[in-house]
Amino acid sequence: MSKQNLPLDPRLNLCAEMVRAGCKLADIGTDHAYLPCALAQAGKISSALACDINKKPLESGVETINRCDVGDIVKARLSNGLEQVSPDECDDIVIAGMGGELICSIIEKAPWLKIEEKHLILQPMTRSETLRSYLYQNGFEIKLEQAVESDRRLYTVMLAVYSGSVKNPTELESRVGALKPLQRPLDKQYLDKVINSLKKKQEGLTLGGDLSAAKKLSCLITEIEKYTTGGQL
Ligand SMILES: C[S@@+](CC[C@H](N)C(=O)[O-])C[C@H]1O[C@@H](n2cnc3c(N)ncnc32)[C@H](O)[C@@H]1O
């Protein structure tokens, strides 16, 4: 079988960049297993578990592993979240392309992630504010967060590490995380998108007569706008 080089789209590529060189990787919800296979081909990881809860995606994962000829490094495994993964099998854990709430529940069921040696690379498709809030309230620090454009959509990718310092984030902190809108134009664009969607929600609340909720949202919008133009958290 001929070896095929696997290009990653910008979203998965940013996840891949946050993976530490030489680490043991677990890719949870791997689907086609593009991420672990590309990293194995690049010689960046020592091993990878490509995990998925569903058989069909895992079969595509196995096809990719075979096509790329990286079966010595990447193993496919049927697993609900990290249930079938033991702590000594991974240093870095990628959970990408899932809803923020599902990512929270996967982390919650694996308390062994709460040591600073483990790195979580998380890419929520929805409810990123719920995920950030969960991380802060459970002693994780968001060490790095960056927005990325893929297929004309904006995504956020975060690197979270356990520090043991538990905090109740403000609404603003949950919305902006560790994005750096003054340093990175894409982070600013991502937050502008957040602001626009909150404005639509606020209009809906106003039309529906829930003026107190609309006012609260309006304050949050102003706070995010200030932050993206130079304000402090
Ligand atoms: C949209 S795909 C994302 C694929 C890839 N991670 C990416 O970001 O391009 C989501 C995958 O997560 C899998 N999945 C959903 N819930 C899961 C769970 N609890 N544990 C493991 N995999 C799960 C689905 O079967 C699906 O293959």
Ligand as a Chemical Component Dictionary entry (heavy atoms), coordinates in Angstrom:
data_LIG
# 
_chem_comp.id                   LIG 
_chem_comp.type                 NON-POLYMER 
_chem_comp.pdbx_formal_charge   0 
_chem_comp.three_letter_code    LIG 
# 
loop_
_chem_comp_atom.comp_id 
_chem_comp_atom.atom_id 
_chem_comp_atom.alt_atom_id 
_chem_comp_atom.type_symbol 
_chem_comp_atom.charge 
_chem_comp_atom.model_Cartn_x 
_chem_comp_atom.model_Cartn_y 
_chem_comp_atom.model_Cartn_z 
_chem_comp_atom.pdbx_ordinal 
LIG C1  C1  C 0  -17.424 15.889 14.379 1  
LIG S1  S1  S 1  -16.416 14.525 14.758 2  
LIG C2  C2  C 0  -14.889 15.319 15.127 3  
LIG C3  C3  C 0  -13.726 14.591 14.509 4  
LIG C4  C4  C 0  -12.367 15.207 14.800 5  
LIG N1  N1  N 0  -12.036 15.144 16.206 6  
LIG C5  C5  C 0  -12.315 16.621 14.313 7  
LIG O1  O1  O 0  -12.287 17.541 15.148 8  
LIG O2  O2  O -1 -12.327 16.832 13.085 9  
LIG C6  C6  C 0  -16.957 14.029 16.364 10 
LIG C7  C7  C 0  -16.601 12.571 16.667 11 
LIG O3  O3  O 0  -16.734 12.387 18.077 12 
LIG C8  C8  C 0  -17.275 11.104 18.305 13 
LIG N2  N2  N 0  -17.833 11.111 19.668 14 
LIG C9  C9  C 0  -18.989 11.687 20.099 15 
LIG N3  N3  N 0  -19.152 11.478 21.410 16 
LIG C10 C10 C 0  -18.060 10.788 21.857 17 
LIG C11 C11 C 0  -17.649 10.263 23.098 18 
LIG N4  N4  N 0  -18.392 10.415 24.196 19 
LIG N5  N5  N 0  -16.487 9.592  23.169 20 
LIG C12 C12 C 0  -15.733 9.406  22.069 21 
LIG N6  N6  N 0  -16.076 9.854  20.842 22 
LIG C13 C13 C 0  -17.226 10.540 20.734 23 
LIG C14 C14 C 0  -18.263 10.911 17.176 24 
LIG O4  O4  O 0  -18.523 9.550  16.930 25 
LIG C15 C15 C 0  -17.518 11.580 16.015 26 
LIG O5  O5  O 0  -16.757 10.646 15.279 27 
# 
loop_
_chem_comp_bond.comp_id 
_chem_comp_bond.atom_id_1 
_chem_comp_bond.atom_id_2 
_chem_comp_bond.value_order 
_chem_comp_bond.pdbx_ordinal 
LIG C1  S1  SING 1  
LIG S1  C2  SING 2  
LIG S1  C6  SING 3  
LIG C2  C3  SING 4  
LIG C3  C4  SING 5  
LIG C4  N1  SING 6  
LIG C4  C5  SING 7  
LIG C5  O1  DOUB 8  
LIG C5  O2  SING 9  
LIG C6  C7  SING 10 
LIG C7  O3  SING 11 
LIG C7  C15 SING 12 
LIG O3  C8  SING 13 
LIG C8  N2  SING 14 
LIG C8  C14 SING 15 
LIG N2  C9  SING 16 
LIG N2  C13 SING 17 
LIG C9  N3  DOUB 18 
LIG N3  C10 SING 19 
LIG C10 C11 SING 20 
LIG C10 C13 DOUB 21 
LIG C11 N4  SING 22 
LIG C11 N5  DOUB 23 
LIG N5  C12 SING 24 
LIG C12 N6  DOUB 25 
LIG N6  C13 SING 26 
LIG C14 O4  SING 27 
LIG C14 C15 SING 28 
LIG C15 O5  SING 29 
# 
